[in-house]
Amino acid sequence: MTTDLAPAEDADAVLAALAVLTQQARDLVDAVVLTDVPESEIAAVTAELAVLTRRLRARHRDSPQPFELGPDGLPRHAGNAVTGSANPHALPLVVQTTPERTARAELSFRPTHEGPPASVHGGISAMILDHMLGHAVAVAGVAGMTATLTLRYLRPVPYGEPLVATAEHTRSEGRKAWAEGRIALPDGTALVEALGLFVTPRTWADGSGGRSPSS
């Protein structure tokens, strides 16, 4: 069943509380990945979580938190898989726009992102760079949907260490826009490089409808 917020509830306060809950859920996931407690404790925690899950499902929506404009007038998407404050799957990634209108984010992956031993799964790196490239073309004024994404994996990406992701719009041609990006160590050593082609849907370009641009 999907229910709306009661009139007395403040949407921003609820979202802030949900962000705190979401971070606790991330901590729980990391704890599950790394736990070495005995079977009896695992069973006890599982039973407690089942009760909490039922409580959260007492009122629920049909889809994640929507794309919207925040109180500061800037777009936010709390349900986004990469940046969402209300999505436990997200890091969450905090992307900044530089004075040169490129995208930059400081990040650190978690044990739950492991693919090869002691390294981040390549698909996780691709997801982060897809979002970074999309942000870069959006701030350049040519927001679009990912058409192609090409990755070069240069070195293993570690988790639990500070990293930097950057992206920049390189050129446009009609409704097409290209961007390049990378995940690197703080000293600039590139670990993964990406090249993406984005296409602006006609409904975005002519203003006839469609959802707001967001990666």
Number of C-alpha atoms within 10 A of each C-alpha: 8 10 10 9 10 8 7 6 10 10 12 11 10 11 15 13 12 16 18 13 16 20 19 13 16 20 14 14 17 15 13 13 14 11 11 10 9 8 9 9 11 13 11 10 11 12 11 10 12 10 10 11 10 10 10 9 11 10 12 12 11 8 8 15 17 11 17 14 11 11 9 7 8 8 14 19 21 22 19 22 21 23 22 23 27 25 24 23 20 19 20 22 21 13 19 16 15 11 7 8 17 23 25 22 18 17 20 15 21 19 17 17 22 18 14 12 9 14 18 21 18 17 12 15 22 21 14 22 27 28 20 31 31 31 29 29 31 22 16 18 11 25 26 25 18 19 13 12 18 13 19 12 16 11 12 15 25 22 19 15 12 13 22 19 27 23 28 24 25 14 14 16 9 8 15 19 27 25 24 25 25 28 28 20 17 13 8 12 14 19 20 21 21 21 20 22 23 24 20 20 17 13 11 17 14 9 9 8 11 11 8 11 17 17 20
